[in-house]
Amino acid sequence: MKKIFAACILALSVLWLNAQNKELSPKAIMTNRSLSPEKLGQMQWARNSNHFFFIRNNLLCKVSPNGKREDILSLGKINIILLNNNFGKINRFPQLFALSDSQFVFFNDSLLLLLNPLKENIRQVNTISLKAENQDVDLNNFYVAFTLDDNLYVSANNKITPVGISDKNGVVYGKSVHRDEFGIEKGTFWSPKGNFLAFYKMDESMVTEYPIVTIEDPIATSQNIRYPMAGTKNHFVKVGVFDVSKNTTTYLQTNHWNDQYLTNISWSPDEKFIYMAVLNRNQKEMMLNKYNVSDGSFAGTIFKEENDKYVEPLHPLFFLDDEGKDFIWQSQRNGYNHLYLYNSQNNSCRALTSGNWVVNDIVGYNKKNNMLFFAASCKTPLEKEIYTLNLKTGLTTPVSPVEGTNNALVSYDGSYWVNVLSNTEVSNRVTLLNNKGKQIEILLEENKALKNILADISIFSIKADDQTTDLYCRLLKPVDFDASKKYPVIVYVYGGPHNQLVTNSWTGGAGLFLHYLAQKGYLVFTLDNRGTANRGLKFEQAIYKNIGQIEASDQMAGVSWLLKQPYVDTARIGVHGWSYGGFMAIYLMLHYPEIFKVGVAGGPVCDWKYYEVMYGERYMSTPEENPEGYKKASLINHIKNLNGKLLVIHGDNDPTVVWQHSLMLLKEAVNKDVLLDYMVYPGHEHNVGGTDRAHLMRKIEAYFNDFL
């Protein structure tokens, strides 16, 4: 579901406005790129030097450790070098891989090229198919793994070798598995020196095919996808290891449970072992296992983790030495995500961080000084700070220059890092620092005038009904807000795991469309309820087996606060959300019909038994094991309670929350003689993208204007 949330937020907030155009519009939000705060493209450190690179104004800029900047490459210069060496011209700046301060690798159609802009020479180092997908480049040897359809290939020294060829419908090689849960983002994993490729092989032939109907042809056609719903047959996954020099493949012996998940694939630095987290299907037991690369044999279990609700490993191992002796593991075993140092030889373990706060991720390492960089929400869940940890002394030092949401890009040797900052006052500031947090150079300063366009942002906390738990809220007010007037309220909700809507970041974490609604005279209120991210395991697991109830209770605590405000029109409260938020919007409409007058729900999960295995069973178990929880959470079972105006929106090609959800809700509404409004976006998947997004915004706004 993390990719759903990411898609929702991206679509809502991809573009912002500038101070020259104070009136937002849906069309401007989606089409006018000049309204966006400036960002630096392709930010990266060179692999073999402490030089930092980014693209700005179609120029590649090199930043030296002392902060000196130099534009070294333009699109025009690339094309001159290409044409002079008998390669084809390109129309846009390519995605570059910086090897050093003067060597870059990039694709030109099917060719992998090595460019030296200082010497103005370029040469072909490899080739792949023109139709290749999921390209994964080993920058040691310039090998490339890629997929065609469901098949996996490796190209080495301009020779393409088939690694996995699907022999039946439903067998897939080299692609992401387990529907991108457990931190999985891809299906191929090069070894540190590039001698081997680990890859996923997924057999989903036993999973029921689900039809996605396309209406572009005169006679509609169906494209089937494999969609494992909660409680049904799941796919089977193996991990193979391809030896590039021998052209041989060995499969790891991972048959520990009949039904299991394989994730967090990690290579030992010496390429002798692969480590992997293995979970059973109910996700309550996890083993971190070690496998021999030479023959695929099981080499032992380093440790186990168990939880009476679920265990969810999300990060691969982080090795500290070239021998693979010491590594860091991230775990919520003690209630919050923290770092644990393991010795792979004797399996000893010690905690590196602790406390009632979460580590977000490891972002870098300075081997010379034994210094680890990590991101954490230590001071407040609303922010993300960067810290260094001396692994010898245990001293943790904050190095973030300014409070807010900080993201770090650390050089390969950990001597320098670049910080990308945003908060409610700063749209986007990029700074070069040394490893002690001393500022060297500001690479990009924010446009302060952008602040003039946004709604008034208030971020605060209230107590949940237990009178103990803090719930963070955001309220957007029109810039001409008058406390003596009464305003209608739109509650914007998501509410599910792996997301956080309220943050100390630009716009307060709200998408620009929400600021547009505030500009049109609405108060827009958002609350992060129990079940959402960045608050620890107890906070997240509060919804286990009972999705909807706790989330709604916390949302109603926010509504109770709203009802006490003298400027709130208590008879005009609406709710809007998408995906999990669509589920929550309808849930609130059906369970609190006396409060919510209007609702707009997009891509809603209407019955959790129709949702996917990995996510659904983690939080709800199976329909057979938790029938009462599924019954209570089903919106279909409660549609008879609808009292206000409800608009349900769905893309007919949705492969994530399949169209069946809202159609079943609509069918039951007809059966119960309940009136609701329904809008379908033909050809769109889980969210409405492109220029059609402006149409969606207009539709949502018009519905609230007409009925709220």
C-alpha positions in Angstrom: 0.0 0.0 0.0 3.0 2.3 0.4 3.1 2.8 -3.4 -0.6 3.7 -3.3 0.0 6.4 -0.8 3.1 7.6 -2.7 1.0 7.9 -5.9 -1.8 9.8 -4.1 0.6 12.3 -2.6 2.6 12.7 -5.9 -0.6 13.4 -7.8 -1.9 15.9 -5.3 1.4 17.8 -4.7 3.6 17.4 -7.7 3.4 21.1 -8.6 3.2 24.3 -6.5 2.6 27.9 -7.2 4.7 31.0 -7.5 4.2 34.5 -6.1 3.2 35.9 -9.5 -0.1 33.9 -9.6 -2.0 34.0 -6.3 -5.1 32.3 -7.7 -4.7 28.6 -8.0 -6.6 26.5 -10.4 -6.7 22.7 -11.1 -5.3 23.2 -14.5 -2.4 25.3 -13.3 -1.6 22.8 -10.6 -1.2 20.1 -13.1 0.3 21.9 -16.1 2.3 24.9 -15.1 5.7 23.7 -14.1 6.9 27.2 -13.4 4.7 27.1 -10.3 7.0 24.5 -8.7 9.8 25.3 -6.2 13.1 24.8 -8.0 14.7 21.4 -7.5 18.1 20.1 -8.5 17.9 17.1 -10.8 19.9 13.8 -10.6 21.7 14.7 -7.3 24.5 12.2 -6.7 28.0 11.7 -5.4 30.7 10.3 -7.6 31.6 6.7 -6.7 35.3 7.3 -6.7 35.7 10.9 -5.6 34.2 13.5 -3.2 32.5 15.4 -6.0 28.8 16.1 -6.0 26.8 16.4 -9.2 23.4 17.8 -10.1 21.5 19.1 -13.1 20.2 22.6 -13.2 18.9 24.6 -16.2 19.9 21.6 -18.4 23.5 21.8 -17.3 25.5 19.2 -15.3 27.2 21.0 -12.4 30.2 19.6 -10.5 30.6 20.7 -6.8 34.1 20.2 -5.3 34.5 19.4 -1.6 35.3 23.1 -0.9 31.9 24.1 -2.4 33.3 25.4 -5.7 30.8 24.9 -8.5 31.5 24.3 -12.2 29.1 23.6 -15.1 30.8 20.8 -17.0 28.3 19.4 -19.4 25.3 20.5 -21.4 22.8 18.5 -23.6 24.3 20.2 -26.6 27.8 19.2 -25.7 26.7 15.6 -25.1 25.2 15.5 -28.6 28.3 17.0 -30.2 30.4 14.2 -28.6 27.8 11.6 -29.6 27.7 12.7 -33.2 31.5 13.0 -33.5 31.8 9.4 -32.4 29.0 8.1 -34.7 26.3 7.6 -32.0 22.8 8.8 -32.3 21.5 12.2 -30.9 19.4 12.4 -27.8 16.6 14.8 -27.1 16.8 15.2 -23.3 19.4 15.0 -20.6 20.0 11.3 -19.9 20.1 9.6 -16.5 23.7 9.7 -15.6 25.7 7.4 -13.3 28.7 9.4 -11.9 31.8 7.1 -11.6 34.3 9.9 -10.9 34.7 13.6 -11.4 35.1 13.0 -15.1 33.5 9.7 -16.1 29.8 9.1 -16.5 27.7 6.2 -17.7 24.3 6.5 -19.4 22.0 4.7 -21.9 21.4 5.9 -25.4 18.6 3.7 -26.6 20.0 0.2 -26.3 23.6 1.2 -25.8 25.4 1.7 -22.5 28.0 4.4 -23.0 30.9 5.7 -21.0 31.5 9.4 -21.4 34.4 11.6 -20.4 33.3 15.2 -21.0 36.8 16.6 -20.1 38.4 14.6 -22.9 35.3 14.8 -25.0 35.4 11.1 -25.8 32.8 8.4 -25.5 32.7 4.6 -26.0 30.2 1.8 -25.9 30.6 -0.5 -22.9 27.5 -2.7 -23.3 24.3 -3.2 -25.2 20.8 -4.4 -24.3 17.4 -4.9 -26.0 15.6 -1.8 -27.2 12.5 -3.1 -25.4 14.3 -3.8 -22.2 12.7 -3.0 -18.8 13.9 -3.0 -15.2 17.4 -2.3 -16.2 19.9 -2.8 -13.4 23.5 -1.7 -14.0 26.6 -3.1 -12.3 29.0 -0.2 -12.4 32.1 -2.3 -11.7 32.0 -4.1 -15.0 29.1 -2.3 -16.8 27.0 -5.5 -16.8 23.3 -5.0 -17.2 20.4 -7.1 -16.0 17.1 -6.5 -17.7 13.7 -8.0 -18.3 11.7 -8.6 -21.5 8.1 -9.5 -20.8 8.5 -12.1 -18.0 12.0 -13.1 -18.9 15.4 -12.1 -17.4 18.6 -11.5 -19.3 22.1 -10.3 -18.4 24.3 -8.5 -20.9 28.0 -8.7 -20.3 30.7 -7.4 -22.7 28.0 -6.7 -25.3 26.8 -10.3 -25.2 23.2 -11.0 -24.0 22.6 -14.2 -22.1 19.1 -15.5 -21.1 19.1 -16.1 -17.3 15.4 -17.0 -16.8 12.9 -17.8 -19.5 9.3 -18.2 -18.5 8.0 -21.6 -19.6 4.4 -21.0 -18.7 1.9 -18.2 -18.1 2.4 -16.9 -14.5 6.1 -17.5 -14.1 8.0 -14.3 -13.8 11.8 -13.7 -13.6 13.7 -10.6 -12.3 10.8 -8.4 -11.2 9.6 -7.2 -7.9 7.6 -9.7 -5.9 5.1 -9.9 -3.0 3.3 -6.9 -4.5 6.1 -4.5 -3.4 5.5 -5.1 0.3 8.3 -5.7 2.9 10.4 -2.9 1.4 10.8 -4.7 -2.0 11.3 -2.3 -4.9 13.0 -4.4 -7.6 13.7 -8.0 -8.6 17.5 -8.1 -9.3 20.5 -7.6 -7.0 24.1 -7.3 -8.2 26.8 -8.6 -5.9 29.3 -6.0 -4.6 31.9 -6.8 -7.2 29.5 -7.6 -10.0 30.4 -11.3 -10.3 26.9 -12.6 -9.5 23.3 -11.5 -9.9 20.7 -12.5 -7.4 17.1 -12.4 -8.7 13.6 -13.3 -7.9 11.7 -16.0 -9.7 7.9 -15.9 -9.0 5.4 -18.6 -9.9 2.0 -17.1 -9.6 0.3 -19.6 -12.0 -1.8 -20.8 -9.1 -3.1 -17.3 -8.3 -6.5 -16.5 -9.8 -6.4 -14.4 -12.9 -8.3 -11.1 -12.5 -9.7 -9.2 -15.6 -8.8 -5.6 -16.3 -11.1 -4.5 -19.1 -9.8 -2.0 -21.8 -12.3 -0.2 -23.9 -10.0 1.4 -26.5 -10.8 -1.2 -29.2 -14.3 -1.4 -30.8 -14.8 -4.6 -28.9 -13.5 -4.3 -25.3 -10.7 -6.6 -24.4 -9.6 -8.1 -21.1 -6.0 -8.1 -19.8 -5.7 -10.5 -16.9 -3.5 -9.9 -13.9 -2.7 -12.2 -11.0 -4.4 -10.9 -7.9 -4.1 -12.9 -4.7 -7.0 -11.8 -2.4 -6.9 -12.3 1.4 -7.3 -15.9 2.3 -6.8 -17.3 -1.2 -3.8 -19.0 -2.9 -0.6 -17.0 -2.8 2.3 -17.0 -5.3 5.5 -18.9 -4.7 8.9 -17.2 -4.8 12.5 -18.5 -5.2 15.8 -16.6 -5.3 18.4 -17.6 -7.9 22.0 -16.6 -8.3 23.5 -16.2 -11.7 27.3 -16.6 -12.1 28.3 -14.2 -14.9 31.6 -15.9 -15.7 30.2 -19.4 -15.8 26.7 -18.7 -17.2 25.2 -20.9 -14.5 22.3 -20.4 -12.1 22.0 -21.8 -8.6 18.8 -21.5 -6.5 18.9 -20.9 -2.8 17.4 -23.5 -0.6 14.7 -21.4 1.0 11.9 -23.9 1.5 11.4 -23.2 5.2 7.6 -22.8 5.1 5.1 -24.0 2.5 3.8 -20.4 2.3 6.3 -17.7 2.9 7.8 -14.3 1.9 11.4 -13.7 0.9 12.7 -10.1 1.4 15.6 -7.8 2.3 18.1 -9.6 0.0 21.6 -8.6 1.1 25.0 -9.7 -0.3 28.0 -10.2 2.0 30.9 -7.9 0.9 33.0 -10.9 -0.1 30.2 -12.3 -2.3 30.3 -15.6 -0.5 26.9 -15.4 1.2 23.4 -14.0 0.7 21.3 -13.0 3.7 17.6 -12.8 3.5 14.6 -12.3 5.8 12.1 -15.1 5.5 8.6 -14.7 6.9 5.8 -17.2 7.2 2.5 -16.3 5.6 0.8 -15.0 8.8 3.9 -12.7 9.2 4.2 -13.4 12.9 7.6 -15.2 12.5 10.7 -14.1 10.7 14.1 -15.7 10.3 17.2 -13.8 9.1 18.9 -16.6 7.2 22.3 -17.0 5.6 22.9 -19.0 2.3 26.0 -20.2 0.6 26.4 -18.6 -2.9 28.5 -21.5 -4.2 25.8 -24.1 -4.0 22.7 -22.3 -2.6 22.8 -24.3 0.6 21.3 -23.0 3.8 24.1 -21.8 6.1 22.1 -21.1 9.2 19.7 -18.7 10.9 21.4 -15.6 12.4 18.3 -14.8 14.6 14.5 -15.0 14.7 11.9 -12.3 15.5 8.3 -13.1 16.5 5.3 -10.9 17.3 1.8 -11.9 18.2 0.5 -9.5 15.6 3.1 -9.2 12.8 6.8 -8.7 12.0 7.6 -6.5 9.1 11.2 -6.3 7.9 11.8 -3.4 5.6 15.5 -2.8 5.2 18.5 -4.9 4.0 21.6 -5.5 6.1 24.1 -2.7 6.3 27.7 -4.1 6.4 30.5 -2.2 8.1 33.5 -4.2 6.9 34.8 -5.8 3.7 34.8 -9.2 5.3 31.1 -9.2 6.2 31.7 -9.7 9.9 29.7 -6.9 11.3 26.4 -5.6 10.1 23.5 -3.4 11.2 19.9 -4.6 11.3 16.8 -2.4 11.7 14.0 -3.7 13.9 10.9 -2.7 15.8 11.4 -5.6 18.3 11.4 -3.2 21.3 8.5 -1.1 20.1 10.3 1.5 17.9 12.5 1.1 14.8 16.1 1.0 16.0 19.6 -0.1 15.0 21.2 -3.3 16.2 24.8 -4.3 15.5 25.4 -8.0 14.8 28.5 -10.1 14.4 27.8 -12.7 11.7 30.4 -15.1 13.1 29.1 -15.5 16.7 25.7 -13.9 16.2 26.3 -11.5 19.1 24.1 -8.4 19.1 24.0 -5.0 20.8 21.6 -2.1 20.4 23.1 1.0 18.8 20.0 3.3 19.4 17.1 3.2 21.7 14.2 5.3 23.0 10.6 6.2 22.3 11.3 7.5 18.8 12.0 5.9 15.4 15.1 5.6 13.2 13.9 6.3 9.6 17.0 4.8 7.8 20.7 4.5 7.6 22.0 7.1 5.1 25.8 6.7 5.1 29.0 5.5 6.7 32.5 6.9 7.3 34.6 3.9 7.7 37.8 5.8 8.6 36.1 7.5 11.6 33.8 4.6 12.4 30.9 7.0 12.0 27.4 6.1 10.9 24.9 8.5 9.5 21.2 7.9 10.1 17.9 9.7 9.8 15.5 9.7 12.7 12.4 11.4 14.1 13.8 11.8 17.5 12.7 15.3 18.7 9.2 15.0 17.3 7.4 12.7 14.9 6.7 15.7 12.7 10.3 16.1 11.7 13.2 14.1 10.4 16.7 14.9 11.5 20.2 13.6 10.5 22.5 12.2 13.1 26.0 10.7 13.3 26.8 7.8 15.6 30.3 7.0 16.6 30.3 3.2 16.7 33.3 3.0 19.0 32.1 5.5 21.7 28.4 5.3 21.1 28.1 9.1 20.9 25.2 10.3 18.9 25.4 13.8 17.4 22.7 15.8 15.6 24.1 17.4 12.5 21.0 18.7 10.7 21.4 22.4 10.2 17.7 23.4 10.6 14.6 21.8 12.1 12.1 20.3 9.6 12.2 17.4 7.2 15.9 16.7 6.3 17.1 14.2 3.7 20.8 13.4 3.5 22.9 12.3 0.5 26.3 11.1 2.0 29.4 10.7 0.0 30.7 7.2 -0.5 33.5 7.6 2.0 31.4 9.6 4.5 33.6 12.7 4.4 30.8 15.1 3.1 27.1 15.1 2.7 24.3 17.1 1.1 21.2 18.0 3.1 17.8 18.6 1.4 15.6 20.6 3.8 12.0 21.7 3.8 9.7 22.9 6.6 6.6 25.1 6.8 8.8 28.1 6.1 11.4 26.7 3.6 10.2 25.1 0.4 13.5 23.5 -0.7 17.1 24.3 0.5 20.1 22.2 -0.5 23.3 22.5 1.5 26.8 21.0 1.3 28.2 20.1 4.7 31.2 18.2 6.1 30.7 15.1 8.3 30.5 17.3 11.5 27.6 19.2 10.2 29.5 22.4 9.3 28.0 24.2 6.3 30.3 24.6 3.3 28.0 26.0 0.7 24.3 26.5 -0.1 23.7 24.8 -3.4 20.0 25.9 -3.7 18.2 28.5 -1.7 14.4 28.4 -1.5 12.1 30.9 -3.1 10.7 32.7 0.0 8.0 34.4 -2.1 6.2 31.0 -2.6 5.0 31.2 1.0 2.7 34.1 0.1 0.5 31.8 -2.0 -0.3 29.0 0.5 -3.1 28.8 2.9 -2.5 29.6 6.6 -1.0 26.4 8.1 -1.5 25.4 11.8 0.1 22.2 13.1 -0.9 21.1 16.6 -1.8 18.0 18.7 -4.8 16.8 20.6 -5.4 13.8 22.8 -7.0 10.6 21.6 -10.0 9.3 23.6 -7.6 7.4 25.9 -6.5 10.9 27.1 -2.9 9.8 26.7 -2.0 9.4 23.1 -1.0 12.6 21.2 -2.6 12.9 17.7 -1.0 15.4 15.3 -3.3 17.6 13.3 -3.0 20.2 10.5 -5.5 22.9 9.8 -5.5 25.0 6.6 -7.3 28.3 6.6 -8.0 30.7 3.8 -5.4 33.5 3.7 -8.2 36.0 4.4 -9.5 34.0 7.3 -11.9 35.9 9.6 -12.5 34.3 13.0 -15.8 36.0 13.3 -17.2 34.1 10.3 -18.4 30.5 10.0 -16.6 28.2 7.6 -17.4 24.8 6.2 -14.8 22.0 6.9 -13.4 19.3 4.7 -11.6 16.6 6.6 -8.9 15.1 4.4 -8.0 11.6 5.6 -5.8 8.7 4.7 -5.3 6.9 8.0 -3.6 3.7 7.0 -0.1 2.2 7.8 3.1 3.5 6.1 2.0 7.1 5.7 2.1 10.3 7.6 0.2 13.3 6.3 1.1 15.9 9.0 4.7 16.9 8.9 6.9 19.9 9.4 7.6 20.2 5.7 6.7 22.5 2.9 2.9 23.1 2.9 2.8 21.1 6.1 2.7 17.9 4.1 -0.6 18.9 2.3 -0.9 18.6 -1.4 -1.5 21.8 -3.3 -5.1 20.9 -4.1 -5.9 21.1 -0.4 -4.4 24.6 -0.3 -6.6 25.4 -3.3 -9.7 24.2 -1.4 -8.7 26.4 1.5 -8.3 29.3 -1.0 -11.9 28.7 -2.1 -13.2 29.2 1.5 -13.0 25.8 3.2 -11.2 24.9 6.3 -9.2 21.7 5.5 -8.4 19.5 8.5 -6.2 16.5 8.6 -5.3 14.2 11.5 -2.8 11.3 11.7 -4.7 8.6 13.6 -3.4 5.5 15.3 -2.3 3.0 12.7 -0.2 5.6 10.7 3.6 5.8 10.5 6.5 7.1 12.5 5.0 6.6 16.0 6.2 3.1 17.0 4.8 -0.4 16.9 2.0 0.0 19.5 0.6 3.1 17.7 0.7 1.3 14.4 -0.6 -2.1 15.6 -3.6 -0.5 17.3 -5.7 -1.3 14.2 -4.8 -5.0 14.1 -7.7 -7.2 13.1 -10.1 -4.3 13.5 -9.4 -1.9 10.7 -11.6 1.2 10.7 -12.7 1.4 14.3 -9.6 2.9 16.0 -8.9 5.1 13.0 -12.4 6.5 13.0 -12.4 7.0 16.8 -9.2 9.2 16.5 -10.7 11.1 13.5 -13.7 11.8 15.6 -11.5 13.2 18.4 -10.3 15.7 15.7 -13.9 16.4 14.7 -14.8 17.0 18.4 -12.1 19.6 18.5 -13.4 21.2 15.3 -16.9 21.4 16.7 -15.7 23.5 19.6 -14.1 26.2 17.4 -16.3 29.2 17.1 -15.4 29.7 13.4 -16.5 26.2 12.3 -19.9 25.8 10.7 -20.9 22.6 12.5 -23.7 21.7 10.1 -21.3 21.7 7.1 -18.6 19.1 7.7 -17.4 17.0 4.7 -14.8 14.3 4.3 -12.5 13.3 1.4 -9.8 10.6 0.9 -8.3 8.2 -1.6 -7.4 4.5 -1.3 -7.2 3.7 2.4 -8.4 7.3 2.8 -11.4 6.5 0.5 -12.2 3.6 2.8 -12.0 5.9 5.8 -14.1 8.6 4.1 -17.0 6.2 3.5 -16.5 4.5 6.9 -16.9 7.9 8.6 -20.0 8.8 6.5 -21.6 5.5 7.4 -20.7 5.3 11.1 -21.2 9.0 11.9 -24.0 10.1 9.5 -25.1 12.8 12.0 -21.8 14.6 11.6 -20.7 14.3 8.0 -22.9 16.0 5.4 -20.8 15.3 2.3 -18.1 12.7 1.4 -15.9 12.1 -1.7 -14.1 8.8 -1.7 -11.6 7.7 -4.4 -10.4 4.2 -5.1 -11.9 2.9 -1.8 -11.3 -0.5 -0.3 -14.9 -1.4 0.3 -14.4 -5.0 1.6 -11.0 -6.1 2.8 -11.6 -9.7 1.7 -11.2 -8.4 -1.9 -7.8 -6.8 -1.1 -4.4 -8.4 -1.6 -2.9 -11.1 0.6 0.3 -9.5 1.9 -1.1 -6.2 3.1 -4.6 -7.4 4.0 -3.5 -10.4 6.0 -0.8 -8.5 7.9 -3.4 -6.1 9.4 -6.5 -8.3 9.3 -5.4 -11.9 9.3 -7.5 -14.0 6.9 -11.3 -13.9 6.5 -11.5 -17.4 7.9 -9.5 -16.5 11.0 -11.1 -13.1 11.6 -14.6 -13.2 10.2 -16.0 -10.6 12.7 -13.2 -8.1 11.9 -13.9 -8.4 8.1 -17.6 -8.1 8.7 -17.3 -4.9 10.7 -14.8 -3.4 8.3 -16.9 -4.0 5.2 -18.5 -0.8 3.9 -20.9 -2.9 1.9 -22.5 -4.2 5.1 -23.1 -0.7 6.3 -24.2 1.2 3.2 -27.7 1.3 4.5 -26.6 3.9 7.0 -25.8 6.5 4.4 -27.6 9.7 5.1 -25.6 12.5 3.4 -24.3 13.0 -0.1 -21.5 10.6 -1.2 -19.5 10.6 -4.4 -17.5 7.4 -5.1 -14.8 7.7 -7.7 -12.8 4.8 -9.3 -10.5 4.1 -12.2 -11.8 1.2 -14.2 -8.2 -0.2 -14.8 -7.3 -0.1 -11.1 -4.9 -3.1 -10.4 -4.4 -2.3 -6.7 -7.9 -1.7 -5.3 -9.7 -3.5 -8.1 -12.9 -2.0 -9.5 -15.0 -4.8 -7.9 -14.8 -3.0 -4.6 -16.8 0.1 -5.5 -19.0 -1.9 -7.9 -20.0 -4.2 -5.1 -20.7 -1.2 -2.9 -22.8 0.4 -5.6 -24.7 -2.9 -6.1 -25.6 -3.1 -2.4 -26.7 0.5 -2.4 -29.1 -0.3 -5.2 -30.3 -3.4 -3.3 -30.9 -1.3 -0.2 -32.5 1.6 -2.2 -29.7 3.9 -1.1 -28.8 6.9 -3.4 -25.2 7.7 -4.0 -23.2 9.3 -6.8 -20.6 7.5 -8.8 -17.8 8.6 -11.2 -15.6 6.3 -13.2 -12.4 7.5 -14.9 -11.9 5.2 -18.0 -8.4 3.9 -18.6 -7.0 5.1 -15.3 -5.5 2.9 -12.6 -5.4 3.4 -8.9 -5.2 7.2 -9.2 -6.2 9.7 -11.9 -3.0 11.1 -13.5 -1.9 13.4 -16.3 -4.1 16.3 -17.4 -7.2 14.3 -16.4 -6.2 15.0 -12.8 -7.4 18.6 -13.3 -10.8 17.2 -14.2 -10.8 15.1 -11.0 -10.0 18.2 -8.9 -12.8 20.1 -10.5 -15.2 17.2 -9.9 -14.3 17.0 -6.2 -14.5 20.8 -5.8 -17.8 21.0 -7.6 -19.3 18.3 -5.4 -18.4 20.1 -2.2 -19.5 23.4 -3.6 -22.9 21.9 -4.6 -23.7 20.0 -1.5 -21.6 21.2 1.4 
